[in-house]
Amino acid sequence: MDKVKNLLSPLASGTINDTLKLVVIGGTMETARRASASAWSGFVDSFFLTAHFSQEDYPYDWLLHWLSKQPAWGRSREFDITTRTISRNAVTQTTTGDLLDDDEDDEMLVRDHRKRKVAFEPSPETTHTIYYQGHWLRVTRTKRKKDHEHSAELKISVVARNNNILKQLVLEAKRDYEKDAEHKVHIYMADTTWGLWTWTGARQKRPMSSIVLEPGVKDMLLADCKDFLLSEDWYAERGIPFRRGYLLHGVPGSGKTSLIHSIAGELGLDIYVVSLSAKGMCDNKLAKLMGRVPSRCILLLEDLDAAFTRGVSRDEKSTGTPATLTFPTSSRKKDLDDEEDSTLSLSGLLNSLDGVAAAEGRLLFATTNHIERLDPALSRPGRMDVWINFKNATKWQAEEIFKNFFPCKRPEPPTPLTPEGVATETKPKPRRKAPGPVLEEAELSDLAKRFADAIPEDEMSVAAIQGYLLKNKTRPKEAVEEVAEWVVKEREMREKLKKEKEEREEQERKEKERKAREEKAAEKLTEPAVGQPCAGLDVITVASSTLSLGTASTITCADADTEETTASEGGNKGEKWVSVSSESSTTKSTSATS
Ligand SMILES: Nc1ncnc2c1ncn2[C@@H]1O[C@H](COP(=O)(O)OP(=O)(O)OP(=O)(O)O)[C@@H](O)[C@H]1O
């Protein structure tokens, strides 16, 4: 008791009393200050209407698109600068700081190639103030994490009596976005870090006429897509999932991707692009992405064959025979779990495409240069209903590409008539002058024919021919005269590249073999300890009764693939090694003493 009194006695002294008073007064004042500050901010906030727009929903894109056009955005004091243009219509700024519209900017780029387009994006976690229809909007882009998932959000606050101003803003942003979309194709890329779709910009629509394919192919494909989009009820009545898949396969540079973009433009659809071989792509992320594809769009799976060169294929999984047989220690098991988590499997892909979460009404387009590498399950009807083979250019294609490439004098279109039949006086739209000479129509046809004669059938890709013409874009006549020489050079170059590739592959094969030999040798050297699993084998049976050589127990290891069984007797170096057949069969003992 005395001890307690001694301990408390300093508290009764004057100094401690004063200190305590100070602490109490200070604490009270601070609490009061905080309470009043939060009350004030609560009071101020009570005047604000706040709307949240999640990245997973359309209004987020509309608003970002709208914001990217606001001059105040460019003058904002905190922003991310990117040379990746948000949209061709986005407010852009040269490095000198002047705001320019697109046409001016193009001119600038011609005059001064060092000047680059710079786009402004809202910095995350910063607030921007924008004046809109008599109101000050406070706009904040935030990143949030919910249920282990990252996503972005746009928060817009405004002082107003009701939410009419926010409704108006969203509608205007939507109208603006859709107006731009009329002439553009919006492209979204799969973000494998967040498992979300990221808007990467809008591309000018590419006219179907600029794609040169054998007659009928484009029309057939377009008609099929249109027919599908109009057949929702037909599919519903028959209980068939409302989806259609198109597999475009064939040589590189033959127009697969270009055709898809063109169709998207023609049908007014957005494109959602997934590269299955992208770093970080796994079953989970793909399923999430597929669940977030809107109902009417083009889903583009690029380089379909590339995805499964590194992952675990469905066949390996389904037979239960993993590619490498291992006995996971706890840390190794964690690695395996992580690996599984970051791997894309064929079954994962099929589930994502067909699963309940998969969007209805989407057009699935898949491209590949190696159709022979595809698993038949992936390309079967129901998943890929229409297949189109893209080949190297025919002579007819070469001729058409040439005609499309060079400008020629076209006859003036007839003057439109008024309802009374009087010709209207219309001012011709000023056209940008194309570089190079403008040919007569007949001359162009003649040159195109001569050009096509020099191009070998089904040997050069359309992209290669286009590349050659680009180099001669102001010299149509010379392009024809020099094309034979180019073909020879191109062949030589391809021969050289082929040789180099073969040499590289041969070297890689040798290297692989060498590594395999080394691994085998290392395996032989590692003697399995008694009671421990044999590396590389997945079934272990301890059969101490089958053999009675020496004193140690015997381990029998069955190779899952070959059913071959070996047994080894433990013991010191220099003692016996025994091989036996499987447990039930008779011992084919080859004992040896080293
Ligand atoms: N049939 C074609 N008609 C018009 N242009 C074409 C055609 N084929 C290729 N091109 C041109 O070649 C370039 C490459 O074409 P694209 O990317 O569409 O080929 P791809 O078949 O998708 O190639 P990859 O398989 O390598 O992805 C584009 O600039 C495109 O304009």
The ligand as an ORCA input file, in Angstrom:
! r2SCAN-3c Opt
* xyz 0 1
  N      -6.201     -6.572    -98.350
  C      -5.740     -5.378    -98.023
  N      -6.323     -4.273    -98.516
  C      -5.855     -3.042    -98.176
  N      -4.802     -2.838    -97.387
  C      -4.195     -3.901    -96.866
  C      -4.628     -5.224    -97.157
  N      -3.827     -6.082    -96.526
  C      -2.937     -5.353    -95.850
  N      -3.152     -4.048    -96.050
  C      -2.365     -2.951    -95.474
  O      -1.235     -3.529    -94.842
  C      -1.066     -3.078    -93.509
  C      -1.140     -4.249    -92.539
  O      -2.426     -4.823    -92.628
  P      -3.148     -5.591    -91.425
  O      -2.559     -5.177    -90.132
  O      -4.608     -5.450    -91.602
  O      -2.690     -7.063    -91.739
  P      -2.908     -8.364    -90.854
  O      -3.305     -9.442    -91.790
  O      -3.817     -8.069    -89.732
  O      -1.431     -8.619    -90.348
  P      -0.962     -9.458    -89.064
  O      -1.427    -10.852    -89.257
  O       0.522     -9.334    -89.114
  O      -1.576     -8.787    -87.883
  C      -2.157     -2.057    -93.268
  O      -1.589     -0.784    -93.355
  C      -3.157     -2.246    -94.381
  O      -3.605     -1.010    -94.829
*
